[in-house]
């Protein structure tokens, strides 16, 4: 009896040891979850467009220029003589305009600018008859200058870096040029104290004009931008002064100027909302 019980217990132990690996194989192991790779959405600059007003002040340096004029000779023939420019004083400028911004890179406007207080000084050589026959003489010629210029302009903005937007542009239009009365003081070369003065009425007329610009704008707020820039402008040649004492029909060779300008641009329309912060989720845990 004891022998049978011993064999029975041995068989049970042997069966239990055979099933242990199977039970171990049935223990649950959680699946491995790979963390997804987060890709931030592509950020595109918001399109900005709309109307704006601008105002500018500045100063223009005018290149020295020459002129020519007709003088009376024996008979009806008119001869041309040269008026040599010595200096051309610069002038202050003030202007304004209205424009439209098409997108982040292209805009256009129409501007009206006025130049004032320009002063031309030049001299001529020839002969004068102050009662003793023709004698060599030299004259000093002085005239003031102003212009009102209407131009259509287009600009390319080269992107915005923080608050700064560099740009370049060009324009064309017309300028209403007004020359003041020309003072012509003729003095004998042999006696510079012996002088006579003649006054020629200034000419005024419309002329073609074009310009090239470059500068940078600075955003003061979402509606207001400051603008600082350089402008090269050329006004075509035209009439300068009229005829007095058989001399006149003055004709200038055109006006070239280099300008520095500062101003403000006020933008209409609603401000663009500030971009919402991008949420980057925490990485998920990995089970192994």
NORVEN-V992224 format. One record per run of one state. SS is the DSSP state (hx for helix, st for strand, lp for the rest). FROM is the first residue (numbers start at 1). TO is the last residue. If there is no record, write none. Layout:
# NORVEN-V992224
((SS;FROM;TO) (SS;FROM;TO))
This chain:
# NORVEN-V992224
((lp;1;1) (hx;2;25) (lp;26;49) (st;50;62) (lp;63;66) (st;67;72) (lp;73;77) (st;78;89) (lp;90;90) (st;91;101) (lp;102;105) (st;106;129) (lp;130;133) (st;134;161) (lp;162;163) (st;164;179) (lp;180;181) (st;182;188) (lp;189;194) (st;195;200) (lp;201;201) (st;202;202) (lp;203;203) (st;204;219) (lp;220;223) (st;224;235) (lp;236;237) (st;238;241) (lp;242;243) (st;244;244) (lp;245;246) (st;247;252) (lp;253;254) (st;255;267) (lp;268;288))
